[in-house]
Amino acid sequence: MKNHLALLWCTCQLLLATALPAQDPYFSQFYANRVYLNPAYAGLDPGTTVIINYRDQWFGVPDGDITTFNGSYRTYNVTGEVQMPCFLQSEDVNFGAAFSAFRDEAGNAPMVTHGFGLALSHEQQLLTKSNFGHFERLDLRIGIQTSMMQKSLNGNYFIYSDQLDPVIGLLNDPIVLGLRSKLFPNLNAGIMLRGYHKVSKYRNTLFTVGFNFANINEPNETLRDAANTEHLPFRTTFHFGFTRMITRFRGTVAPLYVAPQFRWDRQAGSKLNLHTVGAYLLSKGYYTGLFFQYNFPNEAPKPNTAGGGFITRNTSTLILNAGVDLRSVFDNGVPWRKRESGVVLGVTYDVNLSGLTSDNTLGVFEINLRMQFEKKSKKACGEIGKFELYNGQCPVEF
């Protein structure tokens, strides 16, 4: 009987979620999946880059099998991006492209959203080594991404309240569901400014500020044709950050950088009003970071309405992340500063502080693998998207 009641609770939560405005998946390592953050990032790095992301959210919450670790909210994403050859042999004009495939699962894969997308970006250099203060460079990047997506709900063990008896238990067989939305297009667009400000050899800063506009066409993702239309709500993302070199000391193998970052996501009429603030500490071959994330919805909680008390509740999370460049670590027999780089493995663990806490969810785990190839390709615009501050040595660039 306990198993049946648990299944009923999970089913109610799932059906309740489908009645609420849907939300986009979120990656804690948002700069490790830059095209998802902002399509203007497509083709930022010279050569070809392949990025694999996996996110397992609240893996401690039992799914339909009433077992921990057997189901949760999982998101998979694979992105391949390339910096295009110079346009008309001009290093001031650069194009990038990225192809992405993704899959998002809720529970033991009953609710699945999957699709693929193509992003194109253009970078235009605005100024370089001018008398405009101490700016070494200022670039404008714009990007657009179009995706084809589909949502499905499949399962053979759905139980409704009229199937349960307080004495007998389950009265008849569970319900089998197989619902699928039409294949629908989705459109994202982004804009970004990247600048390099240099006062002296050890006083220089690289900054980035950008906007991403997701679900611009607010596609209809309804699972049943006869049902009311359910649209994926428009989302706005603002991100800002800068990287600054920490003064080098005599004997240091590689310079150390600090990179404070801020991100703000707004979706579903500010019911999702997510703020993320923190900083990375990085150098050649490794990085680590600490972030605080919180949701302060504009609407007051409404516990007596369907979904109101859940979606409008304040939540907060502590995000711990770290990464290492495997190519640098295993390039033995070579001085550290001269080792190759380009295969970065990053991990993240989110500690839920309020709302759903880590005591009952076990938090969120995320892993990222980033592989960069042909970094010195002569066919690519070597100066575009590269700044002297990083000099191609850091495992993460913003």
Secondary structure, 3 states (H helix, E strand, C coil): CHHHHHHHHHHHHHHHHHHCCCCCCCCCCHHHCHHHHCHHHCCCCCCEEEEEEEEEECCCCCCCCCCCCCCEEEEEEEEEEEECECECCECCEEEEEEEEEEEEEEECCCEEEEEEEEEEEEEEEEEECCCCCCEEEEEEEEEEEEEEEEEEEEEEEECCHHHEECCCEECCCCEEEEEECCCEEEEEEEEEEEEEEEEECCEEEEEEEEEEEECCCCCECCCCCCCCCCECCCEEEEEEEEEEEECCCCCCCCCEEEEEEEEEEEECCCCEEEEEEEEEEEECCEEEEEEEEEECCCCCCCCCCCCHHHHCCCEEEEEEEEEEEHHHHCCCCCCHHHCCCCEEEEEEEEEEEECCCHHHHCCEEEEEEEEEECCCCCCECCCCCCCCCCCCCCCCCC
